[in-house]
Amino acid sequence: MRAFYCDHFVLPLPPEHRFPMAKYRMLRERVIAEGIIAPADLIEPAAAEWTDLALVHTQTYLDGVAAGSLPREILRRIGFPWSEAMVERARRSVGGTIAASRAALEDGVAANLAGGTHHSFSDRGEGYCVFNDVAVAAAALQRDGLIARAAVVDCDVHQGNGTAAIFRDDPSVFTFSLHGAKNFPFRKEVSDLDVTFEDGAGDDEYLTALRTHLPGVLDRQRPDLVFYLAGADPYEGDRLGRLKLTIDGLRTRDRVVFDACRDRDLPVVVAMSGGYAPDVDAIVTIHSNTIREAVHSCLSVSAS
Ligand SMILES: [Zn+2]
């Protein structure tokens, strides 16, 4: 299984910043150290082309990001200070999801060890999301005739509001988001299917909801590619998530998604999304378990 990374572009963030950039490099090192991904299958993607980004984002927004001339309010909502590295990293992160999507169509499963920036709208970013990688990848693969229909299974603890808005009037991409009812974003968009949880929801409640809704989403949409946003922030130790899933529960969540896709012969591309636990090692364990389950589902395809 191929995995794509872009952690060489580290943003200069103050140490008290709650977005843990370190998790990306640690994740890459973990999947190699534990033999989950072979070094030859770990690939640094090219930056997404501006023309790809323009399939989803407005030219005004792209020009503002490129030139560092975004309105102060938009930059504040994104949460990162502007820099050349911020632009390059945002483009690489989208490039990783585009490359992983193409790899998933060839191999069945592939991953971006970053991405899942689902709070980005066509004309603005917010919540640490500059560009919407999944939306751009879906649009780019559609343009290239590689897919017609897609499904987004968004298990980050925050609603995929940008993705929901971008595809609101587009039946070719089904948006399914499971998230905390009281979390950011406080004004939710309308996905094709939203499942919400109250504060403190745990493994049983979450997994029951996922198992209840996921088969119907896949069977109705009949996607050519599934985008899975495997956020680590439903974790009980997360400081923003407000839910109470365990590390084992999150791994079961991953397995439920991969099994449902494999049973239907649907290729799946994984993006990591959020994770804000003070214990960065726990975040990396959750993300690396996702990659482990992805590899396992890949092997089960080859074996069957
Ligand atoms: Zn999140």
py3Dmol code that shows the C-alpha trace and the ligand (Angstrom):
import py3Dmol

protein = """\
ATOM      1  CA  MET A   1       0.000   0.000   0.000  1.00  0.00           C
ATOM      2  CA  ARG A   2       1.299   3.445  -0.911  1.00  0.00           C
ATOM      3  CA  ALA A   3       1.249   6.348   1.534  1.00  0.00           C
ATOM      4  CA  PHE A   4       2.017   9.991   0.800  1.00  0.00           C
ATOM      5  CA  TYR A   5       3.494  12.545   3.197  1.00  0.00           C
ATOM      6  CA  CYS A   6       4.354  16.220   3.245  1.00  0.00           C
ATOM      7  CA  ASP A   7       5.806  16.787   6.689  1.00  0.00           C
ATOM      8  CA  HIS A   8       8.982  18.521   5.524  1.00  0.00           C
ATOM      9  CA  PHE A   9       7.083  21.778   5.377  1.00  0.00           C
ATOM     10  CA  VAL A  10       6.864  22.641   9.039  1.00  0.00           C
ATOM     11  CA  LEU A  11       5.073  25.828   9.920  1.00  0.00           C
ATOM     12  CA  PRO A  12       6.596  28.232  12.402  1.00  0.00           C
ATOM     13  CA  LEU A  13       3.980  27.995  15.148  1.00  0.00           C
ATOM     14  CA  PRO A  14       4.289  29.199  18.734  1.00  0.00           C
ATOM     15  CA  PRO A  15       4.893  26.289  21.173  1.00  0.00           C
ATOM     16  CA  GLU A  16       1.572  26.787  22.961  1.00  0.00           C
ATOM     17  CA  HIS A  17      -0.268  26.382  19.658  1.00  0.00           C
ATOM     18  CA  ARG A  18      -2.821  23.610  19.954  1.00  0.00           C
ATOM     19  CA  PHE A  19      -2.309  22.297  16.421  1.00  0.00           C
ATOM     20  CA  PRO A  20       0.373  19.605  16.801  1.00  0.00           C
ATOM     21  CA  MET A  21       2.418  19.783  13.599  1.00  0.00           C
ATOM     22  CA  ALA A  22       4.841  17.223  15.038  1.00  0.00           C
ATOM     23  CA  LYS A  23       2.325  14.425  14.591  1.00  0.00           C
ATOM     24  CA  TYR A  24       2.928  14.214  10.835  1.00  0.00           C
ATOM     25  CA  ARG A  25       6.645  13.529  11.032  1.00  0.00           C
ATOM     26  CA  MET A  26       6.110  11.182  13.985  1.00  0.00           C
ATOM     27  CA  LEU A  27       3.463   9.282  12.034  1.00  0.00           C
ATOM     28  CA  ARG A  28       5.756   8.844   9.040  1.00  0.00           C
ATOM     29  CA  GLU A  29       8.521   7.575  11.321  1.00  0.00           C
ATOM     30  CA  ARG A  30       6.110   5.249  13.153  1.00  0.00           C
ATOM     31  CA  VAL A  31       4.701   3.554  10.038  1.00  0.00           C
ATOM     32  CA  ILE A  32       8.251   2.852   8.857  1.00  0.00           C
ATOM     33  CA  ALA A  33       9.606   1.802  12.271  1.00  0.00           C
ATOM     34  CA  GLU A  34       6.760  -0.649  12.810  1.00  0.00           C
ATOM     35  CA  GLY A  35       6.979  -2.019   9.283  1.00  0.00           C
ATOM     36  CA  ILE A  36       3.435  -0.958   8.406  1.00  0.00           C
ATOM     37  CA  ILE A  37       4.539   0.748   5.188  1.00  0.00           C
ATOM     38  CA  ALA A  38       7.619  -0.270   3.217  1.00  0.00           C
ATOM     39  CA  PRO A  39      10.050   2.632   2.721  1.00  0.00           C
ATOM     40  CA  ALA A  40       9.653   2.331  -1.064  1.00  0.00           C
ATOM     41  CA  ASP A  41       5.885   2.849  -0.706  1.00  0.00           C
ATOM     42  CA  LEU A  42       6.287   6.078   1.233  1.00  0.00           C
ATOM     43  CA  ILE A  43       6.165   8.871  -1.311  1.00  0.00           C
ATOM     44  CA  GLU A  44       6.495  12.639  -1.177  1.00  0.00           C
ATOM     45  CA  PRO A  45       3.781  14.013  -3.473  1.00  0.00           C
ATOM     46  CA  ALA A  46       4.056  16.955  -5.825  1.00  0.00           C
ATOM     47  CA  ALA A  47       2.226  20.121  -4.844  1.00  0.00           C
ATOM     48  CA  ALA A  48      -1.307  20.364  -6.204  1.00  0.00           C
ATOM     49  CA  GLU A  49      -1.472  22.508  -9.347  1.00  0.00           C
ATOM     50  CA  TRP A  50      -3.242  25.835  -9.015  1.00  0.00           C
ATOM     51  CA  THR A  51      -5.507  24.696 -11.855  1.00  0.00           C
ATOM     52  CA  ASP A  52      -6.528  21.687  -9.737  1.00  0.00           C
ATOM     53  CA  LEU A  53      -7.225  23.921  -6.751  1.00  0.00           C
ATOM     54  CA  ALA A  54      -9.328  26.175  -9.008  1.00  0.00           C
ATOM     55  CA  LEU A  55     -11.714  23.267  -9.666  1.00  0.00           C
ATOM     56  CA  VAL A  56     -13.056  23.917  -6.157  1.00  0.00           C
ATOM     57  CA  HIS A  57     -11.713  27.248  -4.906  1.00  0.00           C
ATOM     58  CA  THR A  58     -12.485  30.743  -6.179  1.00  0.00           C
ATOM     59  CA  GLN A  59      -9.740  32.604  -8.002  1.00  0.00           C
ATOM     60  CA  THR A  60      -9.986  35.478  -5.529  1.00  0.00           C
ATOM     61  CA  TYR A  61      -9.276  33.137  -2.627  1.00  0.00           C
ATOM     62  CA  LEU A  62      -6.418  31.378  -4.442  1.00  0.00           C
ATOM     63  CA  ASP A  63      -4.834  34.723  -5.351  1.00  0.00           C
ATOM     64  CA  GLY A  64      -5.098  35.836  -1.727  1.00  0.00           C
ATOM     65  CA  VAL A  65      -3.414  32.651  -0.461  1.00  0.00           C
ATOM     66  CA  ALA A  66      -0.669  32.821  -3.105  1.00  0.00           C
ATOM     67  CA  ALA A  67       0.160  36.479  -2.505  1.00  0.00           C
ATOM     68  CA  GLY A  68      -0.297  36.495   1.256  1.00  0.00           C
ATOM     69  CA  SER A  69      -2.984  39.132   0.856  1.00  0.00           C
ATOM     70  CA  LEU A  70      -5.944  37.349   2.453  1.00  0.00           C
ATOM     71  CA  PRO A  71      -8.233  39.527   4.545  1.00  0.00           C
ATOM     72  CA  ARG A  72      -7.127  39.470   8.169  1.00  0.00           C
ATOM     73  CA  GLU A  73     -10.421  37.894   9.271  1.00  0.00           C
ATOM     74  CA  ILE A  74     -10.010  34.919   6.915  1.00  0.00           C
ATOM     75  CA  LEU A  75      -6.430  34.379   8.048  1.00  0.00           C
ATOM     76  CA  ARG A  76      -7.533  34.538  11.677  1.00  0.00           C
ATOM     77  CA  ARG A  77     -10.162  31.879  11.019  1.00  0.00           C
ATOM     78  CA  ILE A  78      -7.631  29.619   9.303  1.00  0.00           C
ATOM     79  CA  GLY A  79      -5.493  29.787  12.451  1.00  0.00           C
ATOM     80  CA  PHE A  80      -2.044  29.650  10.816  1.00  0.00           C
ATOM     81  CA  PRO A  81       0.098  32.710  10.142  1.00  0.00           C
ATOM     82  CA  TRP A  82       0.726  33.188   6.411  1.00  0.00           C
ATOM     83  CA  SER A  83       4.139  32.186   5.077  1.00  0.00           C
ATOM     84  CA  GLU A  84       5.596  30.711   1.905  1.00  0.00           C
ATOM     85  CA  ALA A  85       5.884  27.431   3.835  1.00  0.00           C
ATOM     86  CA  MET A  86       2.197  27.584   4.748  1.00  0.00           C
ATOM     87  CA  VAL A  87       1.248  27.864   1.065  1.00  0.00           C
ATOM     88  CA  GLU A  88       3.635  25.118   0.004  1.00  0.00           C
ATOM     89  CA  ARG A  89       2.443  22.815   2.768  1.00  0.00           C
ATOM     90  CA  ALA A  90      -1.215  23.418   1.927  1.00  0.00           C
ATOM     91  CA  ARG A  91      -0.545  22.617  -1.742  1.00  0.00           C
ATOM     92  CA  ARG A  92       1.490  19.507  -0.881  1.00  0.00           C
ATOM     93  CA  SER A  93      -1.218  18.283   1.440  1.00  0.00           C
ATOM     94  CA  VAL A  94      -3.775  18.474  -1.379  1.00  0.00           C
ATOM     95  CA  GLY A  95      -1.216  16.920  -3.738  1.00  0.00           C
ATOM     96  CA  GLY A  96      -0.951  14.011  -1.308  1.00  0.00           C
ATOM     97  CA  THR A  97      -4.683  13.345  -1.384  1.00  0.00           C
ATOM     98  CA  ILE A  98      -4.792  13.605  -5.187  1.00  0.00           C
ATOM     99  CA  ALA A  99      -1.867  11.177  -5.511  1.00  0.00           C
ATOM    100  CA  ALA A 100      -3.337   8.826  -2.903  1.00  0.00           C
ATOM    101  CA  SER A 101      -6.684   8.869  -4.706  1.00  0.00           C
ATOM    102  CA  ARG A 102      -5.040   7.785  -7.952  1.00  0.00           C
ATOM    103  CA  ALA A 103      -3.085   5.104  -6.071  1.00  0.00           C
ATOM    104  CA  ALA A 104      -6.278   3.860  -4.407  1.00  0.00           C
ATOM    105  CA  LEU A 105      -7.915   3.369  -7.803  1.00  0.00           C
ATOM    106  CA  GLU A 106      -4.946   1.194  -8.827  1.00  0.00           C
ATOM    107  CA  ASP A 107      -4.318  -0.674  -5.561  1.00  0.00           C
ATOM    108  CA  GLY A 108      -7.647  -0.619  -3.715  1.00  0.00           C
ATOM    109  CA  VAL A 109      -6.390   1.398  -0.732  1.00  0.00           C
ATOM    110  CA  ALA A 110      -3.959   4.286  -0.280  1.00  0.00           C
ATOM    111  CA  ALA A 111      -3.374   7.002   2.289  1.00  0.00           C
ATOM    112  CA  ASN A 112      -2.315  10.570   2.730  1.00  0.00           C
ATOM    113  CA  LEU A 113      -0.480  10.868   6.057  1.00  0.00           C
ATOM    114  CA  ALA A 114      -1.905  14.399   6.239  1.00  0.00           C
ATOM    115  CA  GLY A 115      -4.963  16.005   4.625  1.00  0.00           C
ATOM    116  CA  GLY A 116      -8.604  15.803   5.561  1.00  0.00           C
ATOM    117  CA  THR A 117      -8.814  19.604   5.654  1.00  0.00           C
ATOM    118  CA  HIS A 118     -12.586  19.618   5.560  1.00  0.00           C
ATOM    119  CA  HIS A 119     -13.254  23.076   7.048  1.00  0.00           C
ATOM    120  CA  SER A 120     -12.098  24.752   3.860  1.00  0.00           C
ATOM    121  CA  PHE A 121     -14.858  26.286   1.703  1.00  0.00           C
ATOM    122  CA  SER A 122     -14.585  27.348  -1.914  1.00  0.00           C
ATOM    123  CA  ASP A 123     -13.874  30.965  -0.953  1.00  0.00           C
ATOM    124  CA  ARG A 124     -12.240  30.703   2.469  1.00  0.00           C
ATOM    125  CA  GLY A 125     -10.475  28.458   4.938  1.00  0.00           C
ATOM    126  CA  GLU A 126     -10.982  27.998   8.643  1.00  0.00           C
ATOM    127  CA  GLY A 127     -10.067  25.637  11.490  1.00  0.00           C
ATOM    128  CA  TYR A 128      -6.466  24.963  10.315  1.00  0.00           C
ATOM    129  CA  CYS A 129      -7.718  24.163   6.808  1.00  0.00           C
ATOM    130  CA  VAL A 130      -6.462  26.226   3.852  1.00  0.00           C
ATOM    131  CA  PHE A 131      -7.622  24.133   0.881  1.00  0.00           C
ATOM    132  CA  ASN A 132     -10.164  21.310   0.833  1.00  0.00           C
ATOM    133  CA  ASP A 133      -7.996  18.390  -0.261  1.00  0.00           C
ATOM    134  CA  VAL A 134     -10.784  15.846  -0.563  1.00  0.00           C
ATOM    135  CA  ALA A 135     -12.988  18.169  -2.614  1.00  0.00           C
ATOM    136  CA  VAL A 136     -10.115  19.052  -4.947  1.00  0.00           C
ATOM    137  CA  ALA A 137      -9.117  15.388  -5.355  1.00  0.00           C
ATOM    138  CA  ALA A 138     -12.699  14.334  -6.124  1.00  0.00           C
ATOM    139  CA  ALA A 139     -13.073  17.138  -8.666  1.00  0.00           C
ATOM    140  CA  ALA A 140      -9.679  16.434 -10.269  1.00  0.00           C
ATOM    141  CA  LEU A 141     -10.407  12.721 -10.682  1.00  0.00           C
ATOM    142  CA  GLN A 142     -13.818  13.514 -12.122  1.00  0.00           C
ATOM    143  CA  ARG A 143     -12.255  15.966 -14.584  1.00  0.00           C
ATOM    144  CA  ASP A 144      -9.744  13.318 -15.620  1.00  0.00           C
ATOM    145  CA  GLY A 145     -12.519  10.783 -16.177  1.00  0.00           C
ATOM    146  CA  LEU A 146     -11.157   8.443 -13.493  1.00  0.00           C
ATOM    147  CA  ILE A 147     -14.302   8.519 -11.350  1.00  0.00           C
ATOM    148  CA  ALA A 148     -17.876   9.647 -11.786  1.00  0.00           C
ATOM    149  CA  ARG A 149     -19.220   9.297  -8.256  1.00  0.00           C
ATOM    150  CA  ALA A 150     -17.654   9.529  -4.820  1.00  0.00           C
ATOM    151  CA  ALA A 151     -18.617   9.223  -1.179  1.00  0.00           C
ATOM    152  CA  VAL A 152     -16.991  11.111   1.679  1.00  0.00           C
ATOM    153  CA  VAL A 153     -17.063   9.269   5.008  1.00  0.00           C
ATOM    154  CA  ASP A 154     -15.975  11.942   7.461  1.00  0.00           C
ATOM    155  CA  CYS A 155     -15.194  10.518  10.918  1.00  0.00           C
ATOM    156  CA  ASP A 156     -13.292  13.541  12.167  1.00  0.00           C
ATOM    157  CA  VAL A 157     -15.059  14.707  15.337  1.00  0.00           C
ATOM    158  CA  HIS A 158     -15.836  18.068  13.742  1.00  0.00           C
ATOM    159  CA  GLN A 159     -18.390  18.457  10.978  1.00  0.00           C
ATOM    160  CA  GLY A 160     -17.000  18.514   7.437  1.00  0.00           C
ATOM    161  CA  ASN A 161     -18.686  21.843   6.891  1.00  0.00           C
ATOM    162  CA  GLY A 162     -16.568  23.009   3.956  1.00  0.00           C
ATOM    163  CA  THR A 163     -17.012  19.709   2.125  1.00  0.00           C
ATOM    164  CA  ALA A 164     -20.762  19.735   2.790  1.00  0.00           C
ATOM    165  CA  ALA A 165     -21.091  23.246   1.368  1.00  0.00           C
ATOM    166  CA  ILE A 166     -18.921  22.572  -1.673  1.00  0.00           C
ATOM    167  CA  PHE A 167     -20.954  19.500  -2.702  1.00  0.00           C
ATOM    168  CA  ARG A 168     -24.358  20.646  -1.443  1.00  0.00           C
ATOM    169  CA  ASP A 169     -25.880  20.757  -4.933  1.00  0.00           C
ATOM    170  CA  ASP A 170     -23.713  18.019  -6.440  1.00  0.00           C
ATOM    171  CA  PRO A 171     -25.281  14.534  -6.213  1.00  0.00           C
ATOM    172  CA  SER A 172     -22.142  12.957  -7.684  1.00  0.00           C
ATOM    173  CA  VAL A 173     -20.393  13.347  -4.308  1.00  0.00           C
ATOM    174  CA  PHE A 174     -22.207  12.115  -1.203  1.00  0.00           C
ATOM    175  CA  THR A 175     -21.122  13.772   2.038  1.00  0.00           C
ATOM    176  CA  PHE A 176     -21.532  11.727   5.244  1.00  0.00           C
ATOM    177  CA  SER A 177     -20.278  13.326   8.448  1.00  0.00           C
ATOM    178  CA  LEU A 178     -20.275  11.920  11.996  1.00  0.00           C
ATOM    179  CA  HIS A 179     -19.442  14.602  14.544  1.00  0.00           C
ATOM    180  CA  GLY A 180     -20.027  16.101  17.957  1.00  0.00           C
ATOM    181  CA  ALA A 181     -23.179  18.208  18.136  1.00  0.00           C
ATOM    182  CA  LYS A 182     -21.595  20.896  20.320  1.00  0.00           C
ATOM    183  CA  ASN A 183     -18.190  21.083  18.627  1.00  0.00           C
ATOM    184  CA  PHE A 184     -16.666  23.542  16.219  1.00  0.00           C
ATOM    185  CA  PRO A 185     -17.994  24.555  13.703  1.00  0.00           C
ATOM    186  CA  PHE A 186     -20.745  26.103  15.775  1.00  0.00           C
ATOM    187  CA  ARG A 187     -22.797  26.921  12.719  1.00  0.00           C
ATOM    188  CA  LYS A 188     -23.119  23.606  10.902  1.00  0.00           C
ATOM    189  CA  GLU A 189     -23.700  23.134   7.191  1.00  0.00           C
ATOM    190  CA  VAL A 190     -26.017  20.434   5.838  1.00  0.00           C
ATOM    191  CA  SER A 191     -24.247  17.289   4.624  1.00  0.00           C
ATOM    192  CA  ASP A 192     -26.105  14.638   2.626  1.00  0.00           C
ATOM    193  CA  LEU A 193     -26.117  12.750   5.921  1.00  0.00           C
ATOM    194  CA  ASP A 194     -25.148  14.192   9.298  1.00  0.00           C
ATOM    195  CA  VAL A 195     -24.954  12.001  12.401  1.00  0.00           C
ATOM    196  CA  THR A 196     -24.357  13.931  15.599  1.00  0.00           C
ATOM    197  CA  PHE A 197     -23.261  12.866  19.074  1.00  0.00           C
ATOM    198  CA  GLU A 198     -23.748  14.579  22.397  1.00  0.00           C
ATOM    199  CA  ASP A 199     -20.737  15.314  24.606  1.00  0.00           C
ATOM    200  CA  GLY A 200     -19.256  12.208  26.166  1.00  0.00           C
ATOM    201  CA  ALA A 201     -20.498   9.677  23.579  1.00  0.00           C
ATOM    202  CA  GLY A 202     -18.334   6.570  23.670  1.00  0.00           C
ATOM    203  CA  ASP A 203     -17.329   3.586  21.562  1.00  0.00           C
ATOM    204  CA  ASP A 204     -20.651   1.708  21.643  1.00  0.00           C
ATOM    205  CA  GLU A 205     -22.813   4.620  20.642  1.00  0.00           C
ATOM    206  CA  TYR A 206     -20.408   5.753  17.937  1.00  0.00           C
ATOM    207  CA  LEU A 207     -19.822   2.329  16.411  1.00  0.00           C
ATOM    208  CA  THR A 208     -23.529   1.496  16.447  1.00  0.00           C
ATOM    209  CA  ALA A 209     -24.283   4.688  14.510  1.00  0.00           C
ATOM    210  CA  LEU A 210     -21.497   4.007  12.016  1.00  0.00           C
ATOM    211  CA  ARG A 211     -22.610   0.423  11.445  1.00  0.00           C
ATOM    212  CA  THR A 212     -26.213   1.564  11.089  1.00  0.00           C
ATOM    213  CA  HIS A 213     -25.638   4.228   8.447  1.00  0.00           C
ATOM    214  CA  LEU A 214     -22.508   3.350   6.481  1.00  0.00           C
ATOM    215  CA  PRO A 215     -23.853   0.377   4.472  1.00  0.00           C
ATOM    216  CA  GLY A 216     -26.828   2.382   3.255  1.00  0.00           C
ATOM    217  CA  VAL A 217     -24.630   5.315   2.225  1.00  0.00           C
ATOM    218  CA  LEU A 218     -22.373   3.080   0.147  1.00  0.00           C
ATOM    219  CA  ASP A 219     -25.205   1.027  -1.349  1.00  0.00           C
ATOM    220  CA  ARG A 220     -27.243   4.064  -2.356  1.00  0.00           C
ATOM    221  CA  GLN A 221     -24.381   6.206  -3.667  1.00  0.00           C
ATOM    222  CA  ARG A 222     -22.485   3.399  -5.436  1.00  0.00           C
ATOM    223  CA  PRO A 223     -19.278   5.482  -5.451  1.00  0.00           C
ATOM    224  CA  ASP A 224     -16.268   4.801  -7.651  1.00  0.00           C
ATOM    225  CA  LEU A 225     -14.060   5.981  -4.777  1.00  0.00           C
ATOM    226  CA  VAL A 226     -14.567   6.444  -1.029  1.00  0.00           C
ATOM    227  CA  PHE A 227     -12.762   9.229   0.823  1.00  0.00           C
ATOM    228  CA  TYR A 228     -12.301   8.290   4.479  1.00  0.00           C
ATOM    229  CA  LEU A 229     -11.383  11.060   6.915  1.00  0.00           C
ATOM    230  CA  ALA A 230     -10.000   9.171   9.894  1.00  0.00           C
ATOM    231  CA  GLY A 231      -9.745  11.967  12.454  1.00  0.00           C
ATOM    232  CA  ALA A 232      -8.026  11.085  15.724  1.00  0.00           C
ATOM    233  CA  ASP A 233     -10.049  13.697  17.579  1.00  0.00           C
ATOM    234  CA  PRO A 234     -13.071  11.617  18.713  1.00  0.00           C
ATOM    235  CA  TYR A 235     -10.470  10.203  21.183  1.00  0.00           C
ATOM    236  CA  GLU A 236     -11.282  10.554  24.884  1.00  0.00           C
ATOM    237  CA  GLY A 237      -7.953  12.306  25.471  1.00  0.00           C
ATOM    238  CA  ASP A 238      -8.524  14.954  22.818  1.00  0.00           C
ATOM    239  CA  ARG A 239      -8.751  18.494  24.078  1.00  0.00           C
ATOM    240  CA  LEU A 240     -11.200  19.695  21.440  1.00  0.00           C
ATOM    241  CA  GLY A 241     -13.254  16.611  20.664  1.00  0.00           C
ATOM    242  CA  ARG A 242     -15.710  16.293  23.592  1.00  0.00           C
ATOM    243  CA  LEU A 243     -16.351  12.594  22.788  1.00  0.00           C
ATOM    244  CA  LYS A 244     -14.993   9.591  24.669  1.00  0.00           C
ATOM    245  CA  LEU A 245     -13.807   7.027  22.144  1.00  0.00           C
ATOM    246  CA  THR A 246     -10.936   4.783  23.180  1.00  0.00           C
ATOM    247  CA  ILE A 247      -7.901   3.958  21.063  1.00  0.00           C
ATOM    248  CA  ASP A 248      -9.334   0.452  20.553  1.00  0.00           C
ATOM    249  CA  GLY A 249     -12.726   1.889  19.648  1.00  0.00           C
ATOM    250  CA  LEU A 250     -11.153   4.115  17.016  1.00  0.00           C
ATOM    251  CA  ARG A 251      -9.323   1.153  15.553  1.00  0.00           C
ATOM    252  CA  THR A 252     -12.614  -0.744  15.349  1.00  0.00           C
ATOM    253  CA  ARG A 253     -14.106   2.309  13.620  1.00  0.00           C
ATOM    254  CA  ASP A 254     -11.354   2.081  11.003  1.00  0.00           C
ATOM    255  CA  ARG A 255     -12.011  -1.619  10.509  1.00  0.00           C
ATOM    256  CA  VAL A 256     -15.749  -1.057  10.080  1.00  0.00           C
ATOM    257  CA  VAL A 257     -15.079   1.466   7.303  1.00  0.00           C
ATOM    258  CA  PHE A 258     -12.452  -0.621   5.507  1.00  0.00           C
ATOM    259  CA  ASP A 259     -14.529  -3.823   5.785  1.00  0.00           C
ATOM    260  CA  ALA A 260     -17.616  -2.093   4.382  1.00  0.00           C
ATOM    261  CA  CYS A 261     -15.600  -0.804   1.412  1.00  0.00           C
ATOM    262  CA  ARG A 262     -13.807  -4.099   0.813  1.00  0.00           C
ATOM    263  CA  ASP A 263     -17.075  -6.073   0.935  1.00  0.00           C
ATOM    264  CA  ARG A 264     -18.349  -3.873  -1.908  1.00  0.00           C
ATOM    265  CA  ASP A 265     -15.054  -3.769  -3.866  1.00  0.00           C
ATOM    266  CA  LEU A 266     -14.846  -0.022  -3.365  1.00  0.00           C
ATOM    267  CA  PRO A 267     -11.425   1.635  -3.459  1.00  0.00           C
ATOM    268  CA  VAL A 268     -10.796   3.847  -0.453  1.00  0.00           C
ATOM    269  CA  VAL A 269      -8.413   6.719   0.097  1.00  0.00           C
ATOM    270  CA  VAL A 270      -7.621   7.719   3.664  1.00  0.00           C
ATOM    271  CA  ALA A 271      -6.792  11.181   4.976  1.00  0.00           C
ATOM    272  CA  MET A 272      -5.793  11.795   8.585  1.00  0.00           C
ATOM    273  CA  SER A 273      -7.679  14.965   9.613  1.00  0.00           C
ATOM    274  CA  GLY A 274      -7.605  16.270  13.175  1.00  0.00           C
ATOM    275  CA  GLY A 275      -6.083  15.135  16.453  1.00  0.00           C
ATOM    276  CA  TYR A 276      -5.427  17.546  19.326  1.00  0.00           C
ATOM    277  CA  ALA A 277      -4.658  15.372  22.328  1.00  0.00           C
ATOM    278  CA  PRO A 278      -1.910  16.815  24.535  1.00  0.00           C
ATOM    279  CA  ASP A 279      -0.447  13.305  24.303  1.00  0.00           C
ATOM    280  CA  VAL A 280       0.869  13.482  20.728  1.00  0.00           C
ATOM    281  CA  ASP A 281       2.061   9.891  20.981  1.00  0.00           C
ATOM    282  CA  ALA A 282      -1.557   8.779  21.433  1.00  0.00           C
ATOM    283  CA  ILE A 283      -2.574  10.686  18.286  1.00  0.00           C
ATOM    284  CA  VAL A 284       0.213   9.012  16.349  1.00  0.00           C
ATOM    285  CA  THR A 285      -0.889   5.597  17.666  1.00  0.00           C
ATOM    286  CA  ILE A 286      -4.464   6.246  16.524  1.00  0.00           C
ATOM    287  CA  HIS A 287      -3.347   7.404  13.062  1.00  0.00           C
ATOM    288  CA  SER A 288      -0.855   4.549  12.663  1.00  0.00           C
ATOM    289  CA  ASN A 289      -3.573   2.062  13.650  1.00  0.00           C
ATOM    290  CA  THR A 290      -5.666   3.498  10.808  1.00  0.00           C
ATOM    291  CA  ILE A 291      -2.816   2.879   8.368  1.00  0.00           C
ATOM    292  CA  ARG A 292      -2.357  -0.620   9.799  1.00  0.00           C
ATOM    293  CA  GLU A 293      -6.039  -1.413   9.241  1.00  0.00           C
ATOM    294  CA  ALA A 294      -5.860   0.032   5.727  1.00  0.00           C
ATOM    295  CA  VAL A 295      -2.907  -2.227   4.890  1.00  0.00           C
ATOM    296  CA  HIS A 296      -4.724  -5.178   6.412  1.00  0.00           C
ATOM    297  CA  SER A 297      -7.832  -4.582   4.290  1.00  0.00           C
ATOM    298  CA  CYS A 298      -5.567  -4.278   1.239  1.00  0.00           C
ATOM    299  CA  LEU A 299      -3.970  -7.658   2.015  1.00  0.00           C
ATOM    300  CA  SER A 300      -7.367  -9.274   2.506  1.00  0.00           C
ATOM    301  CA  VAL A 301      -8.337  -8.078  -0.990  1.00  0.00           C
ATOM    302  CA  SER A 302      -5.242  -9.670  -2.519  1.00  0.00           C
ATOM    303  CA  ALA A 303      -5.883 -12.889  -0.603  1.00  0.00           C
ATOM    304  CA  SER A 304      -9.512 -13.211  -1.702  1.00  0.00           C
TER     305      SER A 304
END
"""
ligand_1 = """\
1
ZN
Zn -11.416 17.699 13.739
"""
view = py3Dmol.view(width=600, height=400)
view.addModel(protein, "pdb")
view.setStyle({"model": 0}, {"cartoon": {"style": "trace"}})
view.addModel(ligand_1, "xyz")
view.setStyle({"model": 1}, {"stick": {}})
view.zoomTo()
view.show()
